[in-house]
Amino acid sequence: MEKSFFTEIQLETLLIDYLTHQTIEPNITQTSKAQARQRAKGKSRGSYNRVLRQSRTKLEKTLYSMLLLGYLGIIGDPRCSTFIEISQRMNEYLEVYRSRAIETTKTPTQRKTAKESAEMETELRKQLYQILSGTNP
């Protein structure tokens, strides 16, 4: 996050907006979204909307930059393969993390699955750290 374009508040606001669009409850107001922010000092609806607008603008510029870099052939360059690998590993990690969050560990089979998921999560976390820190896996 330290090297991204987003501040903590902007990312938190963007995530709140993204996650609330995926919920079944359609009546989540901008005010309740603003109050859900943990890191923001001003939790007003206006502050939330302003930060959300800033976040969406940054996201849009980032996506257009990625399209442009892909068009120019820079993203396909082998020097960028590390970023692609990191992205894939992070996606795998999130999938494992999500599946562990919804598992119940009542039966022996479920306990075994949970243990395997925990081991996979740990291994993916190690691999991500090694890739990001530049050490050999």
C-alpha positions as CSV (number, residue, x, y, z in Angstrom):
1,M,0.0,0.0,0.0
2,E,2.9,2.3,0.7
3,K,3.8,2.3,-3.0
4,S,0.3,2.7,-4.3
5,F,-1.5,5.8,-5.4
6,F,-4.2,5.4,-2.7
7,T,-4.2,6.7,0.8
8,E,-5.6,4.4,3.5
9,I,-8.8,6.4,3.7
10,Q,-9.2,6.4,-0.1
11,L,-8.7,2.6,-0.2
12,E,-11.0,2.0,2.7
13,T,-13.7,4.2,1.1
14,L,-13.4,2.5,-2.2
15,L,-13.6,-0.9,-0.5
16,I,-16.7,0.1,1.4
17,D,-18.4,1.2,-1.8
18,Y,-17.4,-1.9,-3.6
19,L,-18.5,-4.3,-0.9
20,T,-21.8,-2.6,-0.3
21,H,-22.6,-2.9,-4.0
22,Q,-22.3,-6.6,-3.7
23,T,-24.6,-7.0,-0.7
24,I,-28.2,-8.1,-0.9
25,E,-29.4,-5.0,1.1
26,P,-30.1,-2.3,-1.5
27,N,-30.9,0.4,1.0
28,I,-27.4,1.1,2.3
29,T,-27.2,4.9,2.4
30,Q,-24.2,7.1,1.7
31,T,-24.5,8.3,5.4
32,S,-24.2,4.7,6.7
33,K,-21.3,4.1,4.4
34,A,-19.6,7.2,5.7
35,Q,-20.1,6.1,9.3
36,A,-18.6,2.7,8.5
37,R,-15.2,4.2,7.8
38,Q,-12.8,3.5,10.6
39,R,-9.8,5.6,9.6
40,A,-11.5,8.8,8.5
41,K,-11.6,11.8,10.9
42,G,-14.6,13.4,9.2
43,K,-17.3,10.8,8.8
44,S,-19.8,13.0,7.0
45,R,-21.6,12.0,3.9
46,G,-19.9,14.9,2.0
47,S,-16.4,13.8,3.1
48,Y,-17.2,10.2,2.1
49,N,-18.4,11.3,-1.3
50,R,-15.4,13.5,-1.9
51,V,-13.0,10.8,-1.0
52,L,-14.9,8.2,-3.0
53,R,-14.8,10.5,-6.1
54,Q,-11.0,10.9,-5.6
55,S,-10.6,7.2,-5.3
56,R,-12.6,6.4,-8.4
57,T,-10.6,9.0,-10.3
58,K,-7.3,7.4,-9.2
59,L,-8.7,3.9,-10.1
60,E,-9.8,5.1,-13.5
61,K,-6.4,6.7,-14.2
62,T,-4.6,3.5,-13.1
63,L,-6.7,1.3,-15.3
64,Y,-6.2,3.5,-18.3
65,S,-2.5,3.6,-17.6
66,M,-2.5,-0.2,-17.5
67,L,-4.3,-0.3,-20.9
68,L,-1.8,2.2,-22.3
69,L,1.2,0.2,-21.0
70,G,-0.3,-3.0,-22.4
71,Y,-0.9,-1.3,-25.8
72,L,2.7,-0.1,-25.9
73,G,4.0,-3.6,-25.0
74,I,5.6,-2.6,-21.7
75,I,3.4,-4.8,-19.6
76,G,4.4,-7.8,-21.7
77,D,8.1,-7.1,-21.0
78,P,9.7,-9.9,-18.9
79,R,10.7,-7.3,-16.3
80,C,7.0,-6.9,-15.4
81,S,6.4,-10.7,-14.9
82,T,7.1,-10.3,-11.2
83,F,4.1,-8.0,-10.8
84,I,1.9,-10.4,-12.7
85,E,3.1,-13.3,-10.5
86,I,2.5,-11.2,-7.4
87,S,-1.0,-10.4,-8.6
88,Q,-1.8,-14.0,-9.3
89,R,-0.4,-15.1,-5.9
90,M,-2.4,-12.4,-4.1
91,N,-5.6,-13.6,-5.9
92,E,-4.9,-17.2,-4.8
93,Y,-4.3,-16.0,-1.3
94,L,-7.6,-14.1,-1.2
95,E,-9.5,-17.1,-2.5
96,V,-8.0,-19.4,0.2
97,Y,-8.6,-16.8,2.9
98,R,-12.2,-16.3,1.9
99,S,-12.8,-20.1,1.8
100,R,-11.4,-20.4,5.3
101,A,-13.5,-17.6,6.6
102,I,-16.8,-19.3,5.6
103,E,-15.8,-22.9,6.6
104,T,-17.2,-24.6,9.6
105,T,-15.0,-27.1,11.3
106,K,-17.4,-29.7,12.7
107,T,-16.7,-32.9,10.9
108,P,-13.2,-34.6,10.5
109,T,-13.3,-33.9,6.8
110,Q,-14.0,-30.2,7.3
111,R,-11.2,-30.0,9.9
112,K,-8.8,-31.6,7.4
113,T,-9.9,-29.2,4.7
114,A,-9.5,-26.2,7.1
115,K,-6.0,-27.4,8.0
116,E,-5.0,-27.8,4.4
117,S,-6.4,-24.3,3.6
118,A,-4.4,-22.9,6.5
119,E,-1.2,-24.5,5.2
120,M,-1.9,-23.3,1.7
121,E,-2.5,-19.8,3.0
122,T,0.7,-19.8,5.0
123,E,2.7,-21.1,1.9
124,L,1.1,-18.4,-0.3
125,R,1.9,-15.7,2.2
126,K,5.6,-16.9,2.3
127,Q,5.8,-16.9,-1.5
128,L,4.4,-13.4,-1.7
129,Y,6.9,-12.2,0.9
130,Q,9.8,-13.8,-1.0
131,I,8.7,-12.3,-4.3
132,L,8.1,-8.8,-2.8
133,S,11.4,-8.8,-0.8
134,G,13.4,-10.2,-3.7
135,T,14.6,-13.3,-1.9
136,N,14.7,-16.7,-3.6
137,P,11.6,-18.8,-3.0
